[in-house]
Amino acid sequence: MEFIKKESICEFSNPGVVSEQLLNPDNSSSQRVTITRVHLQIGACRPRHCHTDSEQIWVALKGKGRLLLADNGEMDFSEGDVVRFSESDIHGLLNTGDSEFIYFSVTSPPLHFGEAYKEKHKSAF
């Protein structure tokens, strides 16, 4: 068993986006997944990107947004929806709602997301 204390959870942030690294290579020995909880403020965006060696599953917990897909494609994504991206699938997210958008992300095999963010600090949640 591995117990992750809240004090070992880090947050990475960019303007309008906070990514809580709930289970990642820094606080877990898991070789299978990274789990994050991501908060997007109204109008905030996670730009299109891909992970060449990992698949990713997003579970929308709160809010309404638009998935940003390959070839400038877009799709509605809101509370209760689940989406899975295969390796190398282009994906991103724009919060189009009138409140904070929150989703869980499960990435396998695990990735360390620190390089994608400007700031790192201990979780306030």
Beta strands, then each sheet from edge to edge (+ up, - down):
strand 1: 10-14
strand 2: 17-23
strand 3: 34-40
strand 4: 45-49
strand 5: 55-62
strand 6: 64-69
strand 7: 74-78
strand 8: 82-85
strand 9: 91-95
strand 10: 101-108
strand 11: 119-122
sheet 1: 8+ 5- 10+ 3- 2+ 1- 11+
sheet 2: 4+ 9- 6+ 7-
end
